[in-house]
């Protein structure tokens, strides 16, 4: 498995989808899986804007991992978001015949995030709300990365500024260097 980390607007989904398409892997977005569920409890949380409880997210991800047993590699986007979810993943990955090959952290400066999210055009993407989300992201991300580091999971920080192709090439180069994929001609 490859796990993508980065704040909103960093390009996790775009890069994850490109990798999945290029290599025949599956991109698993926690947010998309939650939006696609028919679970009334999840739908109620999403409609009210409340956080979906960790045990529900783990249940949804567990099912997605089971459903993808025939896929060579998985790309996780938006999961784990909390240390408890990271611990669950570390403790249960073997049950799905999986291991975490790499954690990719897309590093994008605040000003670039502001510009990207402004282009997205969502009403709730104000500079103030973005700063709040960036603070929450940093507060949650560092303990998760510490856990992965303590468990010897490889972590790479990628400069997320540049064209989609430039960022993809940097990620692809890391995958080749770590022998996760073969170099293509």
MDTraj code that builds the backbone (N, CA, C; nanometers):
import mdtraj as md
import numpy as np

residues = "UNK UNK UNK UNK UNK UNK UNK UNK UNK UNK UNK UNK UNK UNK UNK UNK UNK UNK UNK UNK UNK UNK UNK UNK UNK UNK UNK UNK UNK UNK UNK UNK UNK UNK UNK UNK UNK UNK UNK UNK UNK UNK UNK UNK UNK UNK UNK UNK UNK UNK UNK UNK UNK UNK UNK UNK UNK UNK UNK UNK UNK UNK UNK UNK UNK UNK UNK UNK UNK UNK UNK UNK UNK UNK UNK UNK UNK UNK UNK UNK UNK UNK UNK UNK UNK UNK UNK UNK UNK UNK UNK UNK UNK UNK UNK UNK UNK UNK UNK UNK UNK UNK UNK UNK UNK UNK UNK UNK UNK UNK UNK UNK UNK UNK UNK UNK UNK UNK UNK UNK UNK UNK UNK UNK UNK UNK UNK UNK UNK UNK UNK UNK UNK UNK UNK UNK UNK UNK UNK UNK UNK UNK UNK UNK UNK UNK UNK UNK UNK UNK UNK UNK UNK UNK UNK UNK UNK UNK UNK UNK UNK UNK UNK UNK UNK UNK UNK UNK UNK UNK UNK UNK UNK UNK UNK UNK UNK UNK UNK UNK UNK UNK UNK UNK UNK".split()
xyz = np.array([
    [0.0843, -0.1180, 0.0000],
    [0.0000, 0.0000, 0.0000],
    [0.0883, 0.1235, 0.0000],
    [0.0367, 0.2248, -0.0653],
    [0.0997, 0.3561, -0.0637],
    [-0.0018, 0.4504, -0.0018],
    [0.0423, 0.5261, 0.0968],
    [-0.0465, 0.6185, 0.1662],
    [-0.0069, 0.7601, 0.1304],
    [-0.1050, 0.8406, 0.0896],
    [-0.0811, 0.9812, 0.0585],
    [-0.1248, 1.0689, 0.1743],
    [-0.0350, 1.1601, 0.2135],
    [-0.0654, 1.2625, 0.3122],
    [-0.0446, 1.3988, 0.2488],
    [-0.1206, 1.4935, 0.2939],
    [-0.1049, 1.6321, 0.2509],
    [-0.2312, 1.7069, 0.2851],
    [-0.2209, 1.8378, 0.2986],
    [-0.3401, 1.9163, 0.3302],
    [-0.4350, 1.9221, 0.2117],
    [-0.5564, 1.9703, 0.2360],
    [-0.6514, 1.9929, 0.1270],
    [-0.5832, 2.0813, 0.0232],
    [-0.5951, 2.0434, -0.1026],
    [-0.5354, 2.1215, -0.2098],
    [-0.3939, 2.0812, -0.2458],
    [-0.3376, 1.9823, -0.1774],
    [-0.1993, 1.9412, -0.2047],
    [-0.1880, 1.8567, -0.3314],
    [-0.2985, 1.7961, -0.3745],
    [-0.2960, 1.7143, -0.4952],
    [-0.2951, 1.5650, -0.4702],
    [-0.3315, 1.5234, -0.3493],
    [-0.3299, 1.3802, -0.3153],
    [-0.4184, 1.2985, -0.4086],
    [-0.5400, 1.3442, -0.4277],
    [-0.6348, 1.2670, -0.5089],
    [-0.5895, 1.2588, -0.6534],
    [-0.5456, 1.3702, -0.7088],
    [-0.4992, 1.3714, -0.8479],
    [-0.3815, 1.2758, -0.8643],
    [-0.2827, 1.2878, -0.7764],
    [-0.1642, 1.2025, -0.7882],
    [-0.1977, 1.0554, -0.7631],
    [-0.2836, 1.0294, -0.6662],
    [-0.3237, 0.8917, -0.6390],
    [-0.3966, 0.8284, -0.7558],
    [-0.4849, 0.9052, -0.8183],
    [-0.5598, 0.8528, -0.9327],
    [-0.4686, 0.8287, -1.0529],
    [-0.3716, 0.9169, -1.0740],
    [-0.2774, 0.8975, -1.1850],
    [-0.1963, 0.7695, -1.1634],
    [-0.1442, 0.7515, -1.0423],
    [-0.0666, 0.6296, -1.0135],
    [-0.1514, 0.5045, -1.0318],
    [-0.2735, 0.5102, -0.9818],
    [-0.3621, 0.3938, -0.9940],
    [-0.3872, 0.3611, -1.1406],
    [-0.4170, 0.4621, -1.2207],
    [-0.4447, 0.4395, -1.3628],
    [-0.3201, 0.3892, -1.4357],
    [-0.2068, 0.4465, -1.4045],
    [-0.0830, 0.4109, -1.4745],
    [-0.0378, 0.2679, -1.4452],
    [-0.0603, 0.2223, -1.3218],
    [-0.0063, 0.0923, -1.2816],
    [-0.1123, -0.0159, -1.2613],
    [-0.2388, 0.0163, -1.2836],
    [-0.3444, -0.0825, -1.2635],
    [-0.3728, -0.1090, -1.1171],
    [-0.3463, -0.0098, -1.0327],
    [-0.3707, -0.0220, -0.8899],
    [-0.5082, 0.0339, -0.8573],
    [-0.5461, 0.0280, -0.7311],
    [-0.6742, 0.0852, -0.6891],
    [-0.6493, 0.2020, -0.5951],
    [-0.7174, 0.3124, -0.6244],
    [-0.7147, 0.4324, -0.5413],
    [-0.8332, 0.4241, -0.4471],
    [-0.8052, 0.4281, -0.3178],
    [-0.9112, 0.4237, -0.2172],
    [-0.9126, 0.5555, -0.1410],
    [-1.0138, 0.6351, -0.1685],
    [-1.0318, 0.7619, -0.0987],
    [-1.1307, 0.7403, 0.0143],
    [-1.0865, 0.7664, 0.1377],
    [-1.1765, 0.7493, 0.2521],
    [-1.3005, 0.8357, 0.2351],
    [-1.2815, 0.9593, 0.1916],
    [-1.3955, 1.0488, 0.1728],
    [-1.4937, 0.9961, 0.0701],
    [-1.4422, 0.9470, -0.0429],
    [-1.5300, 0.8944, -0.1474],
    [-1.6004, 0.7680, -0.1005],
    [-1.5283, 0.6812, -0.0312],
    [-1.5909, 0.5593, 0.0209],
    [-1.7041, 0.5934, 0.1168],
    [-1.6828, 0.6943, 0.2008],
    [-1.7882, 0.7353, 0.2947],
    [-1.9073, 0.7949, 0.2200],
    [-1.8787, 0.8774, 0.1182],
    [-1.9889, 0.9380, 0.0411],
    [-2.0676, 0.8325, -0.0363],
    [-2.0007, 0.7244, -0.0767],
    [-2.0662, 0.6199, -0.1563],
    [-2.1409, 0.5168, -0.0722],
    [-2.1208, 0.5179, 0.0579],
    [-2.1826, 0.4164, 0.1430],
    [-2.3335, 0.4378, 0.1540],
    [-2.4012, 0.3315, 0.1879],
    [-2.5448, 0.3410, 0.2133],
    [-2.5733, 0.3305, 0.3637],
    [-2.4678, 0.3324, 0.4428],
    [-2.4801, 0.3220, 0.5880],
    [-2.5492, 0.4470, 0.6418],
    [-2.6686, 0.4314, 0.7035],
    [-2.7437, 0.5484, 0.7509],
    [-2.6674, 0.6318, 0.8539],
    [-2.5881, 0.5661, 0.9380],
    [-2.5117, 0.6398, 1.0391],
    [-2.4063, 0.7295, 0.9729],
    [-2.3392, 0.6774, 0.8704],
    [-2.2392, 0.7557, 0.7975],
    [-2.3064, 0.8718, 0.7260],
    [-2.4160, 0.8423, 0.6569],
    [-2.4859, 0.9471, 0.5825],
    [-2.5340, 1.0582, 0.6747],
    [-2.5802, 1.0219, 0.7931],
    [-2.6256, 1.1232, 0.8894],
    [-2.5091, 1.2125, 0.9315],
    [-2.3932, 1.1537, 0.9563],
    [-2.2749, 1.2329, 0.9937],
    [-2.2358, 1.3278, 0.8806],
    [-2.2355, 1.2770, 0.7589],
    [-2.1961, 1.3596, 0.6453],
    [-2.2941, 1.4741, 0.6226],
    [-2.4225, 1.4467, 0.6384],
    [-2.5237, 1.5502, 0.6157],
    [-2.5183, 1.6594, 0.7209],
    [-2.4835, 1.6245, 0.8436],
    [-2.4791, 1.7244, 0.9507],
    [-2.3426, 1.7903, 0.9620],
    [-2.2441, 1.7381, 0.8902],
    [-2.1098, 1.7943, 0.8976],
    [-2.0286, 1.7431, 1.0146],
    [-2.0837, 1.6484, 1.0897],
    [-2.0105, 1.5918, 1.2029],
    [-1.9039, 1.4944, 1.1536],
    [-1.8000, 1.4778, 1.2347],
    [-1.6967, 1.3810, 1.2011],
    [-1.7539, 1.2403, 1.2101],
    [-1.7161, 1.1593, 1.1143],
    [-1.7577, 1.0191, 1.1161],
    [-1.6710, 0.9482, 1.2200],
    [-1.7315, 0.8740, 1.3135],
    [-1.6533, 0.8057, 1.4174],
    [-1.5471, 0.7128, 1.3579],
    [-1.4337, 0.7065, 1.4268],
    [-1.3186, 0.6293, 1.3790],
    [-1.3535, 0.4835, 1.3530],
    [-1.4371, 0.4245, 1.4394],
    [-1.4689, 0.2820, 1.4201],
    [-1.5490, 0.2593, 1.2919],
    [-1.6295, 0.3578, 1.2529],
    [-1.7053, 0.3447, 1.1279],
    [-1.6112, 0.3569, 1.0087],
    [-1.5197, 0.4531, 1.0143],
    [-1.4234, 0.4686, 0.9048],
    [-1.3398, 0.3417, 0.8911],
    [-1.2976, 0.2858, 1.0033],
    [-1.2194, 0.1618, 0.9983],
    [-1.3014, 0.0481, 0.9384],
    [-1.4300, 0.0420, 0.9706],
    [-1.5173, -0.0617, 0.9143],
    [-1.5299, -0.0451, 0.7626],
    [-1.5493, 0.0780, 0.7176],
    [-1.5617, 0.1055, 0.5739],
    [-1.4302, 0.0717, 0.5027],
    [-1.3174, 0.1109, 0.5623],
    [-1.1878, 0.0804, 0.5017],
    [-1.1612, -0.0698, 0.5021],
    [-1.2015, -0.1379, 0.6074],
    [-1.1845, -0.2827, 0.6145],
    [-1.2555, -0.3501, 0.4975],
    [-1.3786, -0.3085, 0.4716],
    [-1.4537, -0.3661, 0.3599],
    [-1.3867, -0.3338, 0.2267],
    [-1.3375, -0.2113, 0.2115],
    [-1.2701, -0.1722, 0.0873],
    [-1.1432, -0.2543, 0.0666],
    [-1.0698, -0.2802, 0.1734],
    [-0.9495, -0.3627, 0.1629],
    [-0.9849, -0.5060, 0.1239],
    [-1.0927, -0.5598, 0.1805],
    [-1.1382, -0.6948, 0.1431],
    [-1.1792, -0.6990, -0.0037],
    [-1.2516, -0.5958, -0.0467],
    [-1.3006, -0.5915, -0.1846],
    [-1.1877, -0.5774, -0.2865],
    [-1.0709, -0.5328, -0.2423],
    [-0.9590, -0.5088, -0.3336],
    [-0.8521, -0.6170, -0.3248],
    [-0.8882, -0.7344, -0.2737],
    [-0.7871, -0.8380, -0.2526],
    [-0.7204, -0.8842, -0.3820],
    [-0.7865, -0.8646, -0.4970],
    [-0.7300, -0.9071, -0.6247],
    [-0.6429, -0.7997, -0.6902],
    [-0.6300, -0.6840, -0.6271],
    [-0.5522, -0.5730, -0.6820],
    [-0.4117, -0.5767, -0.6224],
    [-0.3115, -0.5602, -0.7091],
    [-0.1721, -0.5677, -0.6653],
    [-0.1401, -0.4652, -0.5573],
    [-0.1635, -0.3388, -0.5848],
    [-0.1306, -0.2336, -0.4886],
    [-0.2501, -0.1424, -0.4685],
    [-0.2563, -0.0877, -0.3480],
    [-0.3610, 0.0081, -0.3138],
    [-0.2975, 0.1412, -0.2793],
    [-0.3690, 0.2472, -0.3127],
    [-0.3284, 0.3821, -0.2756],
    [-0.4347, 0.4349, -0.1815],
    [-0.3943, 0.4681, -0.0600],
    [-0.4884, 0.5202, 0.0391],
    [-0.4782, 0.6720, 0.0430],
    [-0.5924, 0.7364, 0.0328],
    [-0.6021, 0.8826, 0.0322],
    [-0.7041, 0.9214, 0.1393],
    [-0.6599, 0.9950, 0.2400],
    [-0.7516, 1.0379, 0.3452],
    [-0.7667, 0.9379, 0.4583],
    [-0.6814, 0.8390, 0.4604],
    [-0.6817, 0.7390, 0.5674],
    [-0.5401, 0.6867, 0.5825],
    [-0.4902, 0.6811, 0.7022],
    [-0.5500, 0.7190, 0.8296],
    [-0.5429, 0.8698, 0.8539],
    [-0.6380, 0.9171, 0.9324],
    [-0.6413, 1.0588, 0.9698],
    [-0.6141, 1.0800, 1.1179],
    [-0.6151, 0.9736, 1.1939],
    [-0.5910, 0.9802, 1.3385],
    [-0.4949, 0.8678, 1.3762],
    [-0.4249, 0.8863, 1.4868],
    [-0.3290, 0.7854, 1.5324],
    [-0.3979, 0.6509, 1.5517],
    [-0.5204, 0.6521, 1.6062],
    [-0.5920, 0.5258, 1.6285],
    [-0.6165, 0.4529, 1.4965],
    [-0.6476, 0.5280, 1.3905],
    [-0.6679, 0.4659, 1.2596],
    [-0.5363, 0.4106, 1.2057],
    [-0.4272, 0.4834, 1.2271],
    [-0.2957, 0.4361, 1.1823],
    [-0.2570, 0.3081, 1.2564],
    [-0.2854, 0.3047, 1.3863],
    [-0.2573, 0.1833, 1.4641],
    [-0.3421, 0.0668, 1.4142],
    [-0.4696, 0.0932, 1.3857],
    [-0.5566, -0.0115, 1.3327],
    [-0.4987, -0.0656, 1.2020],
    [-0.4563, 0.0250, 1.1135],
    [-0.4014, -0.0169, 0.9852],
    [-0.2735, -0.0980, 1.0044],
    [-0.1851, -0.0509, 1.0907],
    [-0.0602, -0.1235, 1.1163],
    [-0.0882, -0.2625, 1.1735],
    [-0.1838, -0.2709, 1.2637],
    [-0.2132, -0.3981, 1.3303],
    [-0.2920, -0.4952, 1.2435],
    [-0.3635, -0.4450, 1.1428],
    [-0.4521, -0.5310, 1.0640],
    [-0.4109, -0.5484, 0.9186],
    [-0.3093, -0.4775, 0.8721],
    [-0.2726, -0.4845, 0.7306],
    [-0.2424, -0.6276, 0.6856],
    [-0.1803, -0.7057, 0.7708],
    [-0.1487, -0.8438, 0.7356],
    [-0.2716, -0.9294, 0.7139],
    [-0.3822, -0.8953, 0.7815],
    [-0.5069, -0.9704, 0.7638],
    [-0.5593, -0.9597, 0.6214],
    [-0.5173, -0.8558, 0.5504],
    [-0.5617, -0.8330, 0.4127],
    [-0.4506, -0.8654, 0.3131],
    [-0.3442, -0.9282, 0.3629],
    [-0.2320, -0.9614, 0.2759],
    [-0.1585, -0.8385, 0.2265],
    [-0.1546, -0.7359, 0.3084],
    [-0.0977, -0.6072, 0.2681],
    [0.0132, -0.5647, 0.3620],
    [0.0945, -0.4743, 0.3121],
    [0.1894, -0.4015, 0.3960],
    [0.2020, -0.2613, 0.3375],
    [0.2443, -0.1688, 0.4211],
    [0.2609, -0.0313, 0.3749],
    [0.3989, -0.0204, 0.3122],
    [0.4013, 0.0025, 0.1807],
    [0.5274, 0.0143, 0.1078],
    [0.5900, 0.1518, 0.1253],
    [0.5045, 0.2548, 0.1304],
    [0.5563, 0.3909, 0.1330],
    [0.4471, 0.4872, 0.1762],
    [0.4881, 0.5880, 0.2525],
    [0.4012, 0.7007, 0.2843],
    [0.4562, 0.8200, 0.2075],
    [0.3724, 0.8801, 0.1240],
    [0.4098, 0.9970, 0.0443],
    [0.3443, 1.1193, 0.1067],
    [0.4273, 1.2138, 0.1504],
    [0.3774, 1.3384, 0.2083],
    [0.3985, 1.4481, 0.1048],
    [0.2891, 1.5026, 0.0531],
    [0.2987, 1.6122, -0.0433],
    [0.3111, 1.7434, 0.0331],
    [0.4239, 1.8097, 0.0149],
    [0.4523, 1.9356, 0.0840],
    [0.4181, 2.0522, -0.0081],
    [0.3244, 2.1346, 0.0358],
    [0.2815, 2.2502, -0.0423],
    [0.2684, 2.3688, 0.0528],
    [0.3337, 2.4826, 0.0207],
    [0.3248, 2.5990, 0.1086],
    [0.1827, 2.6547, 0.1177],
    [0.1567, 2.7232, 0.2270],
    [0.0247, 2.7807, 0.2556],
    [-0.0257, 2.8661, 0.1392],
    [0.0584, 2.9545, 0.0858],
    [0.0133, 3.0450, -0.0218],
    [-0.0331, 2.9661, -0.1439],
    [0.0377, 2.8605, -0.1763],
    [-0.0013, 2.7763, -0.2902],
    [-0.1335, 2.7055, -0.2612],
    [-0.1497, 2.6574, -0.1385],
    [-0.2762, 2.5940, -0.0987],
    [-0.3905, 2.6939, -0.1144],
    [-0.3697, 2.8166, -0.0665],
    [-0.4735, 2.9201, -0.0780],
    [-0.5116, 2.9429, -0.2235],
    [-0.4124, 2.9523, -0.3114],
    [-0.4402, 2.9742, -0.4539],
    [-0.5165, 2.8566, -0.5145],
    [-0.4726, 2.7370, -0.4850],
    [-0.5381, 2.6183, -0.5419],
    [-0.6828, 2.6072, -0.4951],
    [-0.7044, 2.6289, -0.3662],
    [-0.8405, 2.6151, -0.3145],
    [-0.9302, 2.7297, -0.3608],
    [-0.8716, 2.8463, -0.3850],
    [-0.9490, 2.9580, -0.4403],
    [-1.0005, 2.9207, -0.5797],
    [-0.9156, 2.8564, -0.6583],
    [-0.9557, 2.8118, -0.7922],
    [-1.0656, 2.7066, -0.7856],
    [-1.0649, 2.6286, -0.6790],
    [-1.1672, 2.5248, -0.6624],
    [-1.3050, 2.5870, -0.6490],
    [-1.3098, 2.7057, -0.5871],
    [-1.4335, 2.7826, -0.5848],
    [-1.5380, 2.7422, -0.4831],
    [-1.5012, 2.6679, -0.3809],
    [-1.6000, 2.6319, -0.2789],
    [-1.6183, 2.7471, -0.1819],
    [-1.7417, 2.7711, -0.1415],
    [-1.7724, 2.8832, -0.0527],
    [-1.7026, 2.8712, 0.0822],
    [-1.6797, 2.7491, 0.1290],
    [-1.6174, 2.7315, 0.2605],
    [-1.4648, 2.7361, 0.2558],
    [-1.4071, 2.7618, 0.1387],
    [-1.2618, 2.7718, 0.1261],
    [-1.2157, 2.9163, 0.1452],
    [-1.2398, 2.9708, 0.2629],
    [-1.1914, 3.1051, 0.2956],
    [-1.0508, 3.0928, 0.3545],
    [-0.9701, 3.1997, 0.3482],
    [-0.8363, 3.1913, 0.4091],
    [-0.8415, 3.1490, 0.5560],
    [-0.9424, 3.1960, 0.6281],
    [-0.9537, 3.1610, 0.7697],
    [-0.9836, 3.0126, 0.7882],
    [-1.0799, 2.9614, 0.7111],
    [-1.1150, 2.8196, 0.7260],
    [-1.0007, 2.7301, 0.6785],
    [-0.9290, 2.7755, 0.5769],
    [-0.8147, 2.6979, 0.5280],
    [-0.7058, 2.6916, 0.6348],
    [-0.6808, 2.8052, 0.7022],
    [-0.5806, 2.8062, 0.8094],
    [-0.6198, 2.7121, 0.9228],
    [-0.7489, 2.7084, 0.9553],
    [-0.7958, 2.6162, 1.0593],
    [-0.7694, 2.4721, 1.0154],
    [-0.8036, 2.4400, 0.8906],
    [-0.7823, 2.3038, 0.8407],
    [-0.6343, 2.2671, 0.8346],
    [-0.5497, 2.3640, 0.7958],
    [-0.4055, 2.3374, 0.7935],
    [-0.3534, 2.3081, 0.9341],
    [-0.4040, 2.3814, 1.0328],
    [-0.3641, 2.3570, 1.1717],
    [-0.4058, 2.2195, 1.2190],
    [-0.5284, 2.1809, 1.1872],
    [-0.5778, 2.0477, 1.2246],
    [-0.4957, 1.9395, 1.1546],
    [-0.4688, 1.9602, 1.0259],
    [-0.3899, 1.8634, 0.9490],
    [-0.2532, 1.8422, 1.0147],
    [-0.1840, 1.9529, 1.0453],
    [-0.0507, 1.9406, 1.1055],
    [-0.0575, 1.8712, 1.2417],
    [-0.1573, 1.9071, 1.3202],
    [-0.1716, 1.8488, 1.4543],
    [-0.1944, 1.6974, 1.4465],
    [-0.2705, 1.6536, 1.3463],
    [-0.3014, 1.5110, 1.3322],
    [-0.1917, 1.4346, 1.2590],
    [-0.1277, 1.5000, 1.1603],
    [-0.0331, 1.4305, 1.0743],
    [0.0947, 1.3905, 1.1469],
    [0.1531, 1.4816, 1.2233],
    [0.2838, 1.4525, 1.2833],
    [0.2825, 1.3304, 1.3746],
    [0.1836, 1.3129, 1.4621],
    [0.1823, 1.1898, 1.5431],
    [0.1679, 1.0622, 1.4587],
    [0.0937, 1.0708, 1.3480],
    [0.0794, 0.9540, 1.2602],
    [0.2131, 0.9225, 1.1943],
    [0.2804, 1.0256, 1.1440],
    [0.4114, 1.0034, 1.0823],
    [0.5117, 0.9505, 1.1843],
    [0.5042, 0.9989, 1.3081],
    [0.5914, 0.9458, 1.4140],
    [0.5664, 0.7966, 1.4357],
    [0.4391, 0.7568, 1.4376],
    [0.4048, 0.6155, 1.4543],
    [0.4624, 0.5325, 1.3399],
    [0.4413, 0.5784, 1.2164],
    [0.4948, 0.5049, 1.1018],
    [0.6473, 0.4974, 1.1091],
    [0.7099, 0.6077, 1.1437],
    [0.8557, 0.6102, 1.1554],
    [0.9036, 0.5111, 1.2618],
    [0.8352, 0.5089, 1.3760],
    [0.8710, 0.4160, 1.4839],
    [0.8559, 0.2704, 1.4411],
    [0.7655, 0.2449, 1.3459],
    [0.7420, 0.1075, 1.2977],
    [0.8184, 0.0789, 1.1683],
    [0.9136, 0.1680, 1.1357],
    [1.0011, 0.1505, 1.0185],
    [0.9279, 0.1503, 0.8852],
    [0.8200, 0.2258, 0.8770],
    [0.7499, 0.2429, 0.7498],
    [0.8214, 0.3546, 0.6740],
    [0.8611, 0.3313, 0.5487],
    [0.9308, 0.4357, 0.4734],
    [0.8400, 0.5560, 0.4470],
    [0.8959, 0.6747, 0.4673],
    [0.8234, 0.7999, 0.4469],
    [0.9071, 0.8868, 0.3545],
    [0.8433, 0.9456, 0.2540],
    [0.9122, 1.0381, 0.1647],
    [0.8318, 1.1674, 0.1571],
    [0.9026, 1.2788, 0.1613],
    [0.8405, 1.4105, 0.1468],
    [0.8665, 1.4577, 0.0045],
    [0.7591, 1.4883, -0.0670],
    [0.7671, 1.5300, -0.2072],
    [0.7225, 1.6753, -0.2175],
    [0.7978, 1.7538, -0.2938],
    [0.7574, 1.8912, -0.3216],
    [0.6333, 1.8855, -0.4108],
    [0.5211, 1.9307, -0.3570],
    [0.3949, 1.9260, -0.4304],
    [0.3697, 2.0472, -0.5174],
    [0.4688, 2.1356, -0.5299],
    [0.4554, 2.2542, -0.6140],
    [0.5131, 2.2224, -0.7512],
    [0.4417, 2.2608, -0.8538],
    [0.4828, 2.2350, -0.9912],
    [0.3630, 2.1852, -1.0683],
    [0.3869, 2.1438, -1.1905],
    [0.2768, 2.0896, -1.2692],
    [0.2396, 1.9521, -1.2146],
    [0.1222, 1.9058, -1.2512],
    [0.0792, 1.7716, -1.2113],
    [0.1826, 1.6693, -1.2583],
    [0.2323, 1.6872, -1.3804],
    [0.3320, 1.5957, -1.4352],
    [0.4632, 1.5973, -1.3595],
    [0.5088, 1.7160, -1.3196],
    [0.6342, 1.7263, -1.2446],
    [0.6233, 1.6559, -1.1094],
    [0.5118, 1.6775, -1.0414],
    [0.4925, 1.6131, -0.9112],
    [0.4824, 1.4618, -0.9298],
    [0.4082, 1.4191, -1.0317],
    [0.3966, 1.2756, -1.0598],
    [0.5341, 1.2143, -1.0864],
    [0.6148, 1.2830, -1.1670],
    [0.7484, 1.2309, -1.1982],
    [0.8329, 1.2148, -1.0722],
    [0.8216, 1.3094, -0.9791],
    [0.8973, 1.3001, -0.8533],
    [0.8509, 1.1795, -0.7715],
    [0.7197, 1.1577, -0.7676],
    [0.6657, 1.0417, -0.6950],
    [0.7100, 0.9128, -0.7631],
    [0.6973, 0.9091, -0.8934],
    [0.7351, 0.7901, -0.9704],
    [0.8834, 0.7574, -0.9490],
    [0.9683, 0.8592, -0.9466],
    [1.1120, 0.8377, -0.9244],
    [1.1365, 0.7734, -0.7879],
    [1.0634, 0.8160, -0.6872],
    [1.0768, 0.7544, -0.5539],
    [1.0329, 0.6085, -0.5569],
    [0.9254, 0.5801, -0.6287],
    [0.8765, 0.4421, -0.6374],
    [0.9782, 0.3526, -0.7077],
    [1.0433, 0.4064, -0.8108],
    [1.1471, 0.3307, -0.8812],
    [1.2678, 0.3109, -0.7896],
    [1.3124, 0.4191, -0.7245],
    [1.4287, 0.4102, -0.6349],
    [1.4075, 0.3069, -0.5249],
    [1.2845, 0.2947, -0.4785],
    [1.2539, 0.2018, -0.3691],
    [1.2099, 0.0647, -0.4213],
    [1.2184, 0.0470, -0.5535],
    [1.1858, -0.0787, -0.6207],
    [1.0419, -0.1223, -0.5967],
    [0.9536, -0.0234, -0.5854],
    [0.8105, -0.0520, -0.5747],
    [0.7533, -0.0720, -0.7144],
    [0.8110, 0.0005, -0.8114],
    [0.7750, -0.0169, -0.9524],
    [0.9038, -0.0283, -1.0335],
    [0.8894, -0.0824, -1.1533],
    [1.0010, -0.0906, -1.2469],
    [1.0094, 0.0398, -1.3255],
    [1.1302, 0.0788, -1.3589],
    [1.1480, 0.1983, -1.4411],
    [1.0948, 0.1694, -1.5808],
    [1.0188, 0.2657, -1.6353],
    [0.9643, 0.2490, -1.7703],
    [1.0495, 0.3275, -1.8687],
    [1.0540, 0.2771, -1.9898],
    [1.1365, 0.3413, -2.0932],
    [1.0713, 0.4651, -2.1475],
])
top = md.Topology()
chain = top.add_chain()
for i, resn in enumerate(residues, 1):
    res = top.add_residue(resn, chain, resSeq=i)
    for name in ("N", "CA", "C"):
        top.add_atom(name, md.element.get_by_symbol(name[0]), res)
traj = md.Trajectory(xyz[None], top)
